[in-house]
């Protein structure tokens, strides 16, 4: 068997460091999970849909261990995730190996402190900083300062408008003040969409939305689009070239997109 390297040693160092990071797992697995070791031990878990498979795969400096737990029939387990099934068995094997094995060596790449929320150079308003590894030439050079208001709350781009208005916004984030009032998020101007005849029509709709906080009215090829009960606007895809218009107060934005059938799109690509 011929072995060949598929990633650079430096990239492997970064991925390994992520898999050894006990603090990164705290939110999901807690402080004393089966994945936590005083030594540097790399590990990744996984649970398949329907709880059919649970995995724990990891390594020390000398050995790689993979554990699978599931039913040989392929039937799902009773909501048993990898942390409760495969991970404890994997830990038992790793603990035995560590009586003679060594932990994963520390990375040799240079680390630098960054803002833990933005990934940019720390700003006065950054909630915390963290030391991260970077491939040479990929280090951030911009400060996180423009991404926070005077109160230390994040300022996000237009794509996060709906999230900022949702109960999930526990950060108190708001939109950046330099965002256009009526920036269209979907559909993108000039986009091409494909209709797949193998999918039900209900799964082939385009949502129309902007970053505007106020009420927006939409039309497509001059025909108005009406919102659903929840206020969101969806349009059933139909073949053709389409022009849309969004109006909020005195602001108006237009754009175009195309809808093709997937089989026709394949034919045009062949030609």
C-alpha positions in Angstrom: 0.0 0.0 0.0 1.3 3.4 -1.0 0.9 6.2 1.6 0.6 9.8 0.4 0.1 13.0 2.3 -3.2 14.8 1.6 -2.7 17.9 3.8 0.4 19.9 4.8 2.0 19.3 8.2 1.0 22.8 9.2 -2.7 22.3 8.3 -2.6 19.0 10.2 -1.3 20.8 13.2 -4.2 23.2 13.2 -6.9 20.5 12.8 -5.2 18.4 15.5 -5.1 21.4 17.9 -8.8 21.9 17.4 -9.5 18.2 18.2 -7.3 18.5 21.4 -9.1 21.6 22.7 -11.0 20.6 25.9 -12.3 24.1 26.3 -14.0 24.1 22.9 -16.0 21.1 24.0 -17.3 22.6 27.2 -20.5 24.0 25.9 -21.6 20.8 24.3 -20.1 18.1 26.5 -19.4 19.6 29.9 -16.2 19.9 31.9 -15.8 16.2 32.8 -16.9 14.3 29.7 -15.3 11.2 28.4 -13.4 13.3 25.9 -11.4 15.4 28.5 -7.8 14.4 29.3 -5.0 16.3 31.0 -2.8 15.2 28.1 -3.2 16.4 24.6 -5.5 13.8 23.0 -7.3 14.5 19.7 -10.8 13.2 19.3 -14.0 13.6 17.2 -17.4 12.1 17.9 -20.3 11.6 15.6 -23.9 10.4 15.7 -25.8 9.5 12.5 -29.4 10.3 11.7 -31.9 8.2 13.7 -29.2 7.3 16.2 -28.2 4.4 14.0 -24.4 4.9 14.5 -22.3 6.4 17.2 -18.6 7.0 16.6 -15.6 8.2 18.6 -12.3 8.4 16.8 -9.1 9.9 18.2 -5.4 9.5 18.7 -2.4 9.8 20.9 1.2 10.3 19.6 1.5 6.6 19.0 -2.0 5.2 18.3 -5.3 6.0 16.6 -8.4 4.4 18.0 -11.9 4.3 16.5 -15.0 2.9 18.3 -18.4 2.3 16.7 -21.5 1.5 18.6 -24.8 0.5 16.9 -27.1 -2.3 15.9 -25.9 -4.7 13.3 -29.4 -4.6 11.8 -29.0 -0.9 11.1 -31.9 0.0 13.3 -31.8 3.1 15.5 -30.9 3.1 19.1 -33.1 4.8 21.8 -31.8 8.4 21.4 -28.3 7.2 22.4 -25.7 9.7 21.2 -22.0 9.1 20.7 -21.0 10.8 24.0 -23.0 8.2 25.9 -22.3 5.2 23.7 -19.0 5.2 21.8 -17.1 7.8 23.8 -16.9 5.9 27.1 -15.6 2.8 25.4 -13.1 4.9 23.4 -11.9 6.6 26.6 -11.3 3.3 28.4 -9.0 2.2 25.5 -7.2 5.5 25.4 -6.6 5.5 29.2 -5.0 2.1 28.9 -2.8 3.3 26.0 -1.7 6.4 27.9 0.1 4.2 30.5 2.8 4.0 27.9 1.7 6.4 25.1 2.5 10.1 25.0 0.0 12.8 24.3 -0.1 14.6 21.0 2.9 16.9 20.6 2.3 20.6 21.0 2.1 22.6 17.7 5.1 24.4 16.4 3.2 27.0 14.5 3.2 30.5 15.9 0.1 31.5 17.9 -1.4 35.0 18.2 -4.2 36.4 20.3 -7.5 37.2 18.5 -11.0 38.4 19.4 -12.9 35.3 20.4 -16.1 36.5 18.8 -15.0 38.0 15.5 -11.7 36.2 14.8 -10.0 39.6 14.2 -7.3 41.4 16.2 -8.6 42.1 19.7 -10.5 45.4 20.3 -11.2 47.1 23.6 -14.8 45.9 23.3 -13.9 42.2 22.6 -15.6 40.0 25.1 -12.4 37.9 25.4 -9.3 36.9 23.5 -8.0 33.5 22.6 -4.7 32.3 21.2 -5.1 30.6 17.8 -2.7 29.0 15.3 -2.4 30.4 11.8 -0.8 29.2 8.6 1.9 31.7 7.6 0.3 34.6 5.7 -3.2 33.9 6.9 -3.1 35.9 10.2 -5.8 38.6 10.6 -4.6 42.1 10.1 -7.8 44.1 10.8 -9.0 45.2 14.2 -12.3 44.0 15.6 -13.1 47.5 16.8 -15.5 48.4 13.9 -17.6 45.3 14.7 -18.6 46.5 18.2 -20.7 49.5 19.4 -19.7 51.7 22.3 -21.5 49.4 24.7 -19.6 46.4 23.5 -22.4 44.8 21.5 -21.6 43.2 18.1 -22.5 45.1 14.9 -23.4 42.6 12.2 -23.9 42.7 8.4 -27.3 42.7 6.7 -27.4 39.0 6.3 -28.0 38.7 10.1 -31.0 41.1 10.2 -33.6 38.4 10.9 -31.3 36.8 13.6 -30.8 40.2 15.3 -34.6 40.5 15.7 -35.0 36.9 17.0 -35.0 35.6 20.6 -31.7 33.8 19.7 -29.8 37.1 19.8 -28.4 36.8 23.3 -25.5 39.0 22.4 -27.5 42.1 22.0 -26.2 42.4 18.4 -27.5 45.1 16.0 -27.0 45.8 12.4 -24.0 47.9 11.3 -25.1 51.5 10.8 -23.5 51.7 7.3 -25.9 49.0 6.0 -28.1 50.0 3.1 -31.7 50.4 4.2 -33.0 48.1 1.6 -30.4 45.5 0.8 -31.9 42.4 -0.8 -30.6 39.2 0.8 -32.7 36.8 -1.3 -32.9 36.3 -4.2 -29.5 37.6 -5.3 -29.6 39.8 -8.4 -28.5 37.7 -11.4 -28.9 34.4 -9.7 -30.0 31.2 -11.5 -32.2 28.6 -9.9 -32.9 25.1 -11.1 -36.2 23.1 -10.9 -35.7 19.5 -10.0 -38.6 17.3 -11.2 -37.7 14.7 -8.6 -38.5 17.0 -5.7 -41.9 18.1 -4.6 -42.9 21.7 -5.5 -43.2 22.7 -1.9 -39.4 22.2 -1.6 -38.7 24.4 -4.6 -39.7 27.9 -3.5 -37.7 31.1 -3.3 -37.9 33.2 -0.2 -37.9 37.0 -0.7 -36.3 39.0 2.1 -34.2 42.1 2.7 -32.3 43.6 5.6 -34.9 46.4 6.1 -36.5 46.6 9.5 -39.7 48.3 8.2 -42.4 46.6 6.1 -41.4 45.7 2.6 -43.7 45.1 -0.3 -42.6 42.8 -3.2 -43.6 42.2 -6.8 -42.3 39.9 -9.5 -42.8 40.8 -13.1 -45.1 43.6 -11.8 -47.4 41.1 -10.0 -47.6 41.6 -6.2 -46.3 38.9 -3.9 -48.4 38.3 -0.8 -46.9 37.3 2.6 -47.9 34.1 4.4 -49.5 34.2 7.8 -46.1 34.4 9.5 -45.2 37.4 7.3 -42.6 35.6 5.2 -42.8 35.7 1.4 -42.2 32.6 -0.7 -42.7 32.2 -4.5 -43.1 28.9 -6.3 -40.4 28.6 -8.9 -41.5 28.7 -12.5 -39.3 28.6 -15.6 -38.4 31.9 -17.2 -36.6 35.2 -16.7 -38.0 37.2 -13.8 -37.6 40.8 -12.5 -38.4 41.6 -8.8 -39.0 44.8 -7.0 -38.8 45.6 -3.3 -40.3 48.8 -1.9 -39.9 50.1 1.7 -41.2 53.6 2.2 -39.5 55.8 -0.4 -36.7 53.3 -1.1 -37.0 51.0 -4.1 -34.7 48.1 -5.2 -34.9 45.9 -8.3 -33.2 42.8 -9.6 -33.4 39.9 -12.0 -33.0 36.1 -11.8 -33.6 33.1 -14.0 -35.3 29.8 -13.3 -34.4 26.7 -15.5 -35.3 23.1 -15.3 -32.4 20.9 -14.2 -32.5 18.7 -17.3 -32.3 21.7 -19.6 -29.5 23.2 -17.6 -27.5 20.0 -18.0 -28.1 20.0 -21.8 -26.9 23.6 -22.1 -23.8 22.8 -20.1 -23.0 19.9 -22.5 -23.3 22.2 -25.5 
